[in-house]
Amino acid sequence: MKVAFLGAGLMGEPMAGHLLRAGFEVFVTANRNRQPIDRLVAAGATEVASPAAAAAATDVALMILPTSREVEAVLFGDNGLASGMRPNYLAVDMGTCYPADTKRLGKLFADVGGRFIDAPVTGGTEGARNGTLATMGGGDERAFEEVRPLLSAFSAHLYHFGALGSGHAAKLAQNMIGFVEVAAVAEGLALSKALGLDSRTFFEMLTNSHSNSPIIQWMVPKVFSGAFEAEARLDIAYKDMTQAVKMAREMTNLPLGIANAATEVFQMARALGFGDQDSVAVVRGFETILGEEIRVSQDTLI
């Protein structure tokens, strides 16, 4: 199976690398950043000039792009996939996009002879590097099974949720849970600091309490060391949160009071200028209010 891989960013580059190591022919095209493309070409990928050229050379396209806007441009823009593909070509949207947009793009792609499914991933850059992502599928189940060998190259768990857009719905709900916890941890760290509690001891206590979680173990050391370089930007986290609460309003009658409040916590940090930093930089909004940073030497952590 020959595969076009579009979106060689922090997540996409290692995912494409796993495909190469699994023996698939991978075709890539440069967008803003040449370095990931150069590394993938050095590892055996073939660079082509455009998504149209990638479609002409392949059987399927995997796209991991920030929003539905970029997906639409790759599908239907100048030299997009639709202008180079053969009939029945399969495009897989692996980003975190809005379900209603996914359904709209799927219909448009079908109208020009293509097939379209959603299969967003979770597990972060570490999961992408280790090949341990979880993938959430939506759309035609036979098409999902068709690309299972590709998805399995970088995924430890694969789930199919139903109709087109349901993978993106699952991803937004999952992200919402995670980012609510990120906001809660940021508030808890700030409160402990404001109360004069020793941050190192507080973290040690958390890891031995019912509150302990993978998010705490991942997030708190990053905060303590000031490691706010973006792996998943705070702006993107805010985008996912706003899409989750919008999805609830448009598709259900379910109130999401906690998610709405957490979204405003992210917005506070964005308003203070931290949107380009990692999602854990949500704590920097509270640090601004406190007037001091929450930092602990990594040498003192257990």
C-alpha positions in Angstrom: 0.0 0.0 0.0 1.4 3.4 -1.0 0.4 6.2 1.4 0.5 10.0 1.2 1.3 11.5 4.6 0.3 15.1 4.9 1.1 17.0 8.1 4.6 16.1 9.2 4.6 18.0 12.4 5.5 17.0 16.0 3.0 14.2 15.8 3.1 13.5 12.1 6.8 13.1 11.6 7.3 10.2 14.0 4.0 8.6 12.8 5.3 8.7 9.2 8.6 7.3 10.4 6.8 4.2 11.8 5.1 3.7 8.5 8.5 3.7 6.7 9.9 1.2 9.2 6.9 -1.0 8.7 7.8 -1.2 5.0 5.1 1.1 3.5 6.0 3.5 0.6 5.4 7.0 2.0 5.0 10.1 -0.1 5.3 13.5 1.6 5.0 17.2 0.6 6.5 20.2 2.3 4.3 22.9 3.7 5.9 25.5 6.1 8.8 23.5 7.7 11.3 21.7 5.5 13.2 20.0 8.3 10.8 17.1 9.0 10.4 16.5 5.3 14.2 16.3 4.8 14.5 13.9 7.7 11.7 11.7 6.3 13.2 11.7 2.9 16.5 10.7 4.4 14.7 7.8 6.1 13.2 6.6 2.8 10.1 8.7 2.0 9.5 10.2 -1.4 8.9 13.9 -1.7 6.4 15.2 -4.2 5.4 18.7 -5.1 1.8 18.9 -4.0 -1.1 16.9 -2.5 -2.4 16.3 -6.0 0.9 14.7 -6.9 0.8 12.6 -3.7 -2.7 11.4 -4.6 -1.6 10.4 -8.1 1.2 8.3 -6.7 -0.7 6.6 -3.8 -3.7 4.5 -2.7 -4.6 6.4 0.5 -3.8 9.7 2.2 -3.3 10.1 5.9 -3.7 13.7 7.1 -2.9 15.1 10.5 -3.7 18.8 10.3 -4.7 21.4 12.9 -8.3 22.1 11.8 -10.9 21.4 9.2 -9.9 24.5 7.4 -6.5 23.0 6.6 -8.1 19.7 5.7 -10.4 21.4 3.3 -7.5 23.2 1.6 -5.6 19.9 1.2 -8.6 18.2 -0.2 -9.9 20.9 -2.5 -7.4 23.7 -2.8 -5.0 24.4 -5.6 -3.3 21.1 -6.5 -5.4 19.4 -3.7 -5.9 15.7 -3.3 -9.2 15.8 -5.3 -7.5 17.1 -8.4 -4.9 14.2 -8.5 -6.7 11.2 -7.2 -8.2 8.2 -8.9 -11.8 7.2 -8.3 -12.5 5.6 -4.9 -9.4 7.2 -3.4 -9.4 7.1 0.4 -8.5 10.1 2.6 -8.2 9.7 6.3 -8.5 12.8 8.6 -6.4 12.1 11.7 -6.4 15.6 13.2 -8.8 16.9 15.9 -11.6 18.4 13.8 -15.2 19.4 14.3 -17.7 16.6 13.5 -20.1 18.7 11.5 -17.2 19.9 9.3 -16.0 16.3 8.9 -19.5 15.2 7.6 -19.6 18.2 5.2 -16.1 17.5 3.8 -16.9 13.8 3.5 -20.0 14.5 1.4 -18.0 16.9 -0.8 -15.2 14.4 -1.3 -17.7 11.6 -2.1 -19.3 13.9 -4.7 -16.0 14.0 -6.6 -15.5 10.2 -6.4 -13.4 9.9 -3.2 -13.9 8.2 0.2 -13.4 10.0 3.5 -13.1 8.7 7.1 -12.0 10.2 10.3 -9.4 8.6 12.6 -7.9 11.0 15.1 -5.2 9.9 17.5 -4.4 10.4 21.1 -1.3 9.8 23.1 0.8 12.9 22.5 4.2 13.2 21.0 5.5 10.5 23.3 2.9 8.1 22.0 3.7 9.1 18.4 7.4 8.5 19.0 6.8 5.1 20.7 4.1 3.9 18.3 1.6 3.6 21.2 -1.2 5.9 20.1 -4.9 5.2 20.3 -6.9 5.8 17.2 -10.6 6.6 17.1 -12.4 5.8 13.8 -15.5 7.2 12.2 -17.1 6.5 8.9 -17.3 3.4 6.7 -16.0 0.5 8.8 -14.7 -1.4 5.7 -12.6 1.6 4.8 -11.3 1.7 8.4 -10.3 -1.9 8.2 -8.7 -1.3 4.9 -6.2 1.1 6.6 -5.8 -0.8 9.8 -2.4 -2.1 8.8 -1.3 1.6 8.3 -2.8 2.7 11.6 -1.3 -0.2 13.5 2.2 0.9 12.5 1.9 3.8 15.1 -1.2 2.8 17.2 -1.4 0.3 20.1 -5.2 0.6 20.2 -7.8 1.1 17.5 -11.5 1.8 18.1 -14.3 2.3 15.6 -17.2 4.5 16.9 -19.7 4.5 14.0 -20.7 7.0 11.4 -18.5 9.7 9.8 -17.5 12.3 12.4 -17.9 10.0 15.4 -14.1 9.5 15.7 -13.7 13.3 16.0 -16.6 13.4 18.5 -14.8 10.8 20.6 -11.5 12.7 20.3 -13.1 16.0 21.4 -14.8 14.4 24.4 -11.5 12.7 25.4 -9.5 15.9 25.0 -12.1 17.8 27.0 -11.6 15.4 29.9 -7.8 15.7 29.7 -7.8 19.5 29.5 -10.3 19.9 32.3 -7.8 18.0 34.4 -4.9 20.2 33.2 -6.8 23.3 34.3 -7.7 21.7 37.6 -4.0 20.8 38.3 -3.0 24.3 37.4 -5.5 25.7 39.9 -4.4 23.2 42.6 -0.7 24.1 42.2 -1.5 27.8 42.3 -3.7 27.3 45.4 -1.0 25.3 47.2 1.6 28.0 46.3 -0.7 30.8 47.5 -1.2 28.9 50.8 2.6 28.7 51.3 2.8 24.9 50.9 6.1 23.4 49.8 5.6 22.5 46.1 7.9 19.5 46.1 6.1 18.0 49.1 2.7 18.8 47.7 3.6 17.0 44.4 4.9 13.9 46.3 1.7 13.8 48.3 -0.4 14.0 45.1 1.4 11.1 43.6 0.5 9.0 46.7 -3.2 10.1 46.8 -6.4 9.2 45.0 -5.8 12.4 42.9 -2.8 10.8 41.3 -3.0 10.5 37.5 -0.9 10.3 34.4 -1.7 14.0 33.8 -0.3 15.0 37.2 2.8 12.9 36.6 3.3 14.4 33.1 2.3 18.0 33.8 3.7 18.9 37.2 7.4 18.2 36.5 7.1 20.3 33.3 5.7 23.1 35.4 8.4 22.8 38.0 11.1 22.9 35.4 9.5 25.7 33.3 9.4 23.3 30.3 6.8 25.3 28.3 8.1 24.7 24.8 5.1 23.7 22.8 4.5 20.0 22.1 0.7 20.7 22.0 0.1 24.4 21.9 -2.2 26.1 24.5 -4.0 27.7 21.5 -4.8 24.3 20.1 -6.0 23.1 23.5 -8.3 26.1 23.7 -9.6 25.3 20.1 -10.4 21.7 21.2 -12.2 22.9 24.3 -14.3 25.4 22.5 -15.2 22.7 19.9 -16.2 20.3 22.6 -18.6 22.7 24.3 -19.9 23.8 20.9 -20.5 20.1 20.0 -22.5 19.6 23.2 -24.7 22.6 22.4 -25.3 21.7 18.8 -25.6 17.9 19.1 -27.1 17.4 22.6 -28.9 19.2 25.4 -26.2 18.4 27.8 -24.8 21.3 29.9 -21.0 21.3 30.3 -20.4 23.6 33.2 -17.0 22.3 34.2 -15.7 22.2 30.6 -16.9 25.8 30.0 -15.2 27.0 33.2 -12.0 25.2 32.2 -12.1 26.8 28.7 -12.1 30.2 30.4 -9.0 29.2 32.4 -7.2 28.5 29.1 -8.5 31.7 27.7 -7.0 33.6 30.6 -3.6 32.2 29.9 -4.0 33.0 26.2 -5.1 36.6 27.0 -1.9 36.9 29.0 0.2 35.9 26.0 1.0 32.2 26.6 -1.0 30.8 23.7 2.0 29.7 21.7 3.5 27.8 24.6 2.6 24.2 25.6 -0.9 23.5 27.0 0.6 23.1 30.5 1.4 26.9 30.3 -2.2 27.4 31.4 -0.6 27.5 34.9 1.2 30.7 33.9 -2.0 32.6 34.1 -2.2 31.8 37.8 1.5 32.5 38.2 0.8 36.0 36.8 -1.9 36.5 39.4 0.3 35.2 42.2 3.3 37.3 41.1 5.7 34.3 41.4 6.6 31.2 39.5 6.0 27.6 40.7 9.4 26.0 40.1 11.2 23.2 41.8 14.7 21.8 41.1 14.3 18.5 39.3 17.1 17.1 41.5 14.8 17.2 44.5 11.9 15.3 42.9 11.4 11.7 43.7 
